[in-house]
């Protein structure tokens, strides 16, 4: 009798495990092949800004295979994952500046997919496994917009650029203050505008607007497990810092804008843009410095749900909805505001 009960229990466990594994399989992902992507709208210029989750890691070597653990053949996070992905669109015809952020755990069709076998993985792994050009292509084919130019940074380089611009002023919550208080970094600060409160010295600081050093701004952009929303809210924090920096650039002279472009060229891990192209982008941005910064998050509200896939937490995304939102966004002037509620 006991043996029979044990057999029934084991069978039940195996069935439940099989059902769980079956339920965790994402649906096939719809994409648009690179060669079928339409040309950019007249006057719109796209630049993919990427940041790896490393402070000092250098550029990924070109022409190498995806790194794996030699002992078990599993993929290896060796060159850093792009936890920060923002598409900057400068529209010189409609006079618009647009920031589109991508959540790091969205599931995509990997570059190694074929017509007969689609392989699915997280979007932030693509750079580490295949390189930045492959990531440009993946994002392009999923959102229906051809992106050819990119600049990739590590945390230290982002820190230097923010510091070069004098830091940023950000309105933060009590929960964010308590989180940042865990990272008491010498020579870096998060100080209230009246100078009376320093987040690194007291977690009891009141919510409000604080001035962030470059290093602290990077820590702020990394916040994910505070205030609900997870990675969705992290992308919002990234856009908050970038739009705040853009606001600071509104008062720049053309000479200062050129100096900033040179600073960016000195502080990046890798890019397929030369100095002339970066200066051209700076000229576009300078001509649009009075524009309101418009924002979109991919996926938009309601176009993704959580899934456990291949032993990792991820978001299964409706990319057809994303492409429709992206097309509407690029063709129409409107602001997309994130829902602060937990996803």
C-alpha positions as CSV (number, residue, x, y, z in Angstrom):
1,X,0.0,0.0,0.0
2,X,2.8,2.4,0.9
3,X,4.6,1.6,-2.3
4,X,1.4,2.4,-4.2
5,X,1.0,5.7,-2.5
6,X,4.6,6.6,-3.2
7,X,4.2,5.7,-6.9
8,X,1.0,7.9,-7.1
9,X,2.8,10.8,-5.5
10,X,5.8,10.5,-7.8
11,X,3.5,10.3,-10.8
12,X,1.6,13.4,-9.7
13,X,4.9,15.3,-9.2
14,X,6.1,14.3,-12.7
15,X,2.8,15.3,-14.3
16,X,2.8,18.6,-12.5
17,X,6.4,19.3,-13.5
18,X,5.6,18.4,-17.1
19,X,2.6,20.7,-17.1
20,X,4.6,23.5,-15.6
21,X,7.4,23.1,-18.2
22,X,4.8,23.1,-20.9
23,X,3.1,26.2,-19.6
24,X,6.5,28.0,-19.4
25,X,7.0,27.7,-23.2
26,X,6.5,31.1,-24.8
27,X,4.6,31.5,-28.0
28,X,6.5,31.9,-31.3
29,X,7.7,35.5,-31.8
30,X,6.6,37.6,-34.8
31,X,9.4,39.7,-36.3
32,X,10.0,41.6,-39.5
33,X,13.2,40.5,-41.4
34,X,15.9,43.2,-41.6
35,X,15.7,43.4,-45.4
36,X,12.0,44.1,-45.2
37,X,12.2,46.9,-42.7
38,X,11.0,50.3,-44.1
39,X,13.4,53.2,-44.4
40,X,13.3,55.8,-41.6
41,X,10.7,58.6,-41.9
42,X,12.1,61.7,-43.5
43,X,14.1,63.7,-41.0
44,X,14.1,61.0,-38.2
45,X,17.5,59.9,-37.0
46,X,17.8,56.9,-34.6
47,X,20.7,56.2,-32.2
48,X,20.7,53.2,-29.8
49,X,22.2,54.0,-26.4
50,X,23.3,50.9,-24.5
51,X,24.8,50.4,-21.1
52,X,26.2,47.1,-19.8
53,X,25.8,46.0,-16.2
54,X,29.6,46.4,-15.5
55,X,31.7,49.2,-14.1
56,X,35.0,48.4,-15.8
57,X,34.4,45.8,-18.5
58,X,35.9,46.7,-21.8
59,X,34.5,46.2,-25.3
60,X,33.4,42.7,-26.5
61,X,35.8,41.4,-29.1
62,X,34.4,41.2,-32.6
63,X,33.9,38.0,-34.5
64,X,33.8,35.6,-31.5
65,X,31.2,32.9,-30.7
66,X,28.8,33.3,-27.8
67,X,30.8,32.7,-24.6
68,X,29.9,29.4,-22.8
69,X,31.1,27.7,-19.7
70,X,33.6,25.0,-20.9
71,X,32.5,22.6,-18.2
72,X,28.8,22.4,-19.0
73,X,28.3,24.3,-22.2
74,X,25.9,26.8,-20.7
75,X,26.0,30.5,-21.8
76,X,28.3,32.7,-19.8
77,X,27.8,36.4,-18.8
78,X,31.4,37.4,-19.7
79,X,31.2,40.8,-21.4
80,X,28.2,42.2,-19.6
81,X,24.5,42.3,-20.3
82,X,22.8,45.5,-21.7
83,X,20.5,46.3,-18.8
84,X,20.2,49.8,-20.2
85,X,18.7,50.1,-23.7
86,X,17.3,53.4,-24.9
87,X,16.6,54.5,-28.5
88,X,17.2,58.2,-29.0
89,X,15.2,59.6,-32.0
90,X,15.9,63.1,-33.3
91,X,13.2,64.3,-35.7
92,X,14.5,67.4,-37.5
93,X,11.4,67.6,-39.7
94,X,8.7,67.5,-37.1
95,X,11.0,69.0,-34.4
96,X,10.7,66.2,-31.8
97,X,13.1,64.4,-29.5
98,X,11.9,60.9,-28.5
99,X,13.3,58.5,-25.9
100,X,12.2,54.8,-26.2
101,X,13.3,52.5,-23.5
102,X,13.3,48.7,-23.6
103,X,12.9,46.4,-20.5
104,X,15.9,44.1,-20.0
105,X,14.0,40.9,-19.5
106,X,11.8,40.9,-22.7
107,X,11.9,37.7,-24.6
108,X,13.1,38.0,-28.2
109,X,13.9,35.7,-31.2
110,X,17.7,35.2,-30.9
111,X,20.1,36.0,-33.8
112,X,20.8,32.2,-34.0
113,X,17.2,31.5,-35.0
114,X,16.4,30.0,-38.4
115,X,13.3,29.8,-40.5
116,X,12.8,26.3,-39.2
117,X,13.9,26.7,-35.6
118,X,13.2,29.9,-33.6
119,X,15.4,30.2,-30.5
120,X,14.1,32.5,-27.7
121,X,16.1,34.4,-25.1
122,X,16.2,37.6,-23.1
123,X,17.0,40.8,-25.0
124,X,19.7,41.9,-22.5
125,X,21.8,38.8,-23.3
126,X,22.1,39.5,-27.0
127,X,25.1,41.9,-26.8
128,X,27.1,39.5,-24.5
129,X,26.4,36.6,-26.8
130,X,26.4,38.1,-30.3
131,X,27.6,41.7,-30.1
132,X,26.1,45.2,-30.5
133,X,25.4,45.0,-34.2
134,X,23.3,41.9,-33.6
135,X,21.4,43.7,-30.9
136,X,20.7,46.6,-33.2
137,X,19.3,44.1,-35.7
138,X,17.2,42.2,-33.1
139,X,15.6,45.4,-31.7
140,X,15.0,46.7,-35.3
141,X,13.3,43.5,-36.4
142,X,11.1,43.4,-33.3
143,X,9.9,47.0,-33.3
144,X,9.8,47.5,-37.0
145,X,12.3,50.4,-37.1
146,X,15.7,50.1,-38.8
147,X,18.4,51.1,-36.3
148,X,22.0,51.2,-37.6
149,X,23.9,53.5,-35.1
150,X,24.8,52.6,-31.6
151,X,26.9,53.8,-28.7
152,X,27.7,51.4,-25.8
153,X,28.8,52.4,-22.3
154,X,29.7,50.8,-19.0
155,X,28.7,52.3,-15.7
156,X,31.9,54.2,-15.2
157,X,31.6,56.0,-18.5
158,X,28.0,57.0,-17.8
159,X,29.1,58.3,-14.5
160,X,31.8,60.4,-16.1
161,X,29.4,61.9,-18.6
162,X,26.8,62.8,-16.0
163,X,29.6,64.3,-13.8
164,X,30.9,66.3,-16.8
165,X,27.4,67.8,-17.0
166,X,27.4,68.7,-13.3
167,X,25.1,65.9,-12.0
168,X,21.4,65.8,-12.1
169,X,18.5,67.0,-9.8
170,X,15.9,64.2,-9.3
171,X,12.6,64.1,-7.3
172,X,12.9,60.9,-5.2
173,X,10.7,59.0,-2.8
174,X,11.4,57.8,0.8
175,X,11.8,54.2,-0.4
176,X,14.4,55.3,-3.0
177,X,16.2,57.2,-0.3
178,X,16.3,54.2,2.0
179,X,17.6,52.1,-0.9
180,X,20.4,54.5,-1.9
181,X,21.4,54.8,1.8
182,X,22.8,51.3,1.6
183,X,25.5,52.5,-0.8
184,X,27.6,54.9,1.2
185,X,30.2,55.7,-1.4
186,X,33.0,58.1,-0.5
187,X,33.3,61.3,-2.5
188,X,29.8,60.8,-4.0
189,X,26.6,62.4,-2.9
190,X,22.9,62.7,-3.0
191,X,22.2,66.0,-1.3
192,X,18.9,68.0,-1.0
193,X,18.9,71.3,-2.9
194,X,18.9,73.3,0.4
195,X,22.0,71.4,1.5
196,X,20.4,70.2,4.7
197,X,20.1,66.5,3.9
198,X,22.5,63.9,2.6
199,X,21.0,60.5,1.6
200,X,24.3,58.7,2.2
201,X,24.4,59.9,5.8
202,X,20.8,59.3,6.8
203,X,18.0,57.1,5.5
204,X,15.5,59.3,7.3
205,X,15.8,62.1,4.8
206,X,12.5,63.5,3.5
207,X,11.3,62.8,0.0
208,X,11.9,65.6,-2.5
209,X,14.4,66.9,-5.1
210,X,18.0,65.9,-4.5
211,X,21.2,66.7,-6.4
212,X,22.9,63.5,-7.6
213,X,26.6,63.1,-8.5
214,X,27.4,61.0,-11.6
215,X,28.1,57.8,-9.6
216,X,24.9,58.2,-7.5
217,X,22.8,58.8,-10.6
218,X,24.0,55.5,-12.0
219,X,22.9,53.8,-8.7
220,X,19.5,55.5,-9.0
221,X,19.1,54.2,-12.5
222,X,19.8,50.7,-11.3
223,X,17.0,50.7,-8.7
224,X,14.6,47.9,-9.5
225,X,13.2,46.4,-6.3
226,X,11.8,49.5,-4.8
227,X,8.4,51.1,-5.1
228,X,6.9,48.4,-7.3
229,X,7.1,48.0,-11.1
230,X,10.3,46.1,-11.2
231,X,12.2,46.5,-14.5
232,X,9.4,48.6,-15.9
233,X,10.1,51.3,-13.3
234,X,13.8,51.0,-13.8
235,X,13.4,52.0,-17.4
236,X,11.4,55.0,-16.2
237,X,14.3,56.0,-13.9
238,X,16.7,55.7,-16.8
239,X,14.5,58.0,-18.9
240,X,14.2,60.4,-16.0
241,X,17.9,60.8,-15.8
242,X,18.3,61.1,-19.6
243,X,15.5,63.6,-20.0
244,X,16.9,65.6,-17.0
245,X,20.3,65.7,-18.7
246,X,18.7,66.8,-21.9
247,X,17.0,69.7,-20.1
248,X,20.4,70.8,-18.8
249,X,21.7,70.8,-22.4
250,X,19.0,73.3,-23.4
251,X,21.2,76.2,-22.2
252,X,24.4,75.0,-23.9
253,X,26.1,77.0,-26.6
254,X,27.1,75.2,-29.8
255,X,30.7,75.2,-28.6
256,X,29.6,73.5,-25.3
257,X,27.6,71.0,-27.3
258,X,30.6,70.1,-29.4
259,X,32.7,69.6,-26.2
260,X,30.0,67.2,-24.9
261,X,30.1,65.2,-28.1
262,X,33.9,64.9,-27.7
263,X,33.4,63.8,-24.1
264,X,31.0,61.1,-25.3
265,X,33.5,59.9,-27.8
266,X,36.1,59.7,-25.0
267,X,33.8,57.9,-22.7
268,X,32.3,55.0,-24.5
269,X,33.0,51.3,-24.7
270,X,32.4,51.0,-28.4
271,X,30.4,52.6,-31.2
272,X,30.0,52.3,-34.9
273,X,29.8,56.1,-35.2
274,X,32.8,58.2,-36.1
275,X,33.5,61.7,-34.7
276,X,31.8,63.3,-37.7
277,X,28.6,61.3,-37.2
278,X,28.6,62.1,-33.5
279,X,29.0,65.8,-34.3
280,X,26.2,65.6,-36.8
281,X,23.9,64.0,-34.1
282,X,25.0,66.8,-31.8
283,X,24.0,69.4,-34.4
284,X,20.6,67.7,-34.8
285,X,20.1,67.7,-31.0
286,X,21.3,71.3,-30.7
287,X,18.7,72.4,-33.2
288,X,16.0,70.6,-31.2
289,X,17.0,71.7,-27.7
290,X,13.8,73.7,-27.1
291,X,11.6,70.6,-27.8
292,X,9.7,68.7,-25.2
293,X,11.2,65.3,-24.5
294,X,8.7,62.6,-25.5
295,X,8.9,59.1,-24.0
296,X,7.7,55.6,-24.8
297,X,8.3,52.3,-23.0
298,X,8.6,49.0,-24.9
299,X,6.5,47.1,-24.2
300,X,3.7,49.5,-23.5
301,X,1.1,49.0,-20.9
302,X,-0.7,45.6,-21.3
303,X,1.6,44.2,-24.0
304,X,3.6,41.9,-21.7
305,X,3.2,39.4,-18.9
306,X,5.7,37.6,-16.6
307,X,6.9,34.1,-17.4
308,X,9.5,31.7,-16.0
309,X,11.4,30.4,-19.0
310,X,14.7,28.5,-19.1
311,X,15.2,29.0,-15.4
312,X,15.0,32.7,-15.6
313,X,12.3,35.4,-15.0
314,X,11.3,37.1,-18.2
315,X,8.5,39.0,-19.9
316,X,6.6,37.5,-22.8
317,X,5.9,40.4,-25.1
318,X,3.3,41.0,-27.8
319,X,5.7,42.4,-30.4
320,X,3.0,43.1,-32.9
321,X,1.4,45.5,-30.4
322,X,4.8,47.0,-29.8
323,X,5.3,47.7,-33.5
324,X,1.9,49.3,-33.8
325,X,2.7,51.5,-30.7
326,X,6.1,52.4,-32.2
327,X,4.7,53.3,-35.6
328,X,2.1,55.5,-34.0
329,X,4.6,57.1,-31.7
330,X,7.0,58.0,-34.5
331,X,4.2,59.4,-36.7
332,X,2.3,61.3,-34.1
333,X,3.3,63.9,-31.4
334,X,2.2,62.6,-28.1
335,X,3.6,61.7,-24.6
336,X,3.4,58.2,-23.2
337,X,3.4,58.2,-19.4
338,X,4.2,55.0,-17.4
339,X,1.8,53.6,-15.0
340,X,3.5,53.6,-11.6
341,X,1.6,50.6,-10.4
342,X,3.3,47.2,-10.0
343,X,3.1,45.2,-13.2
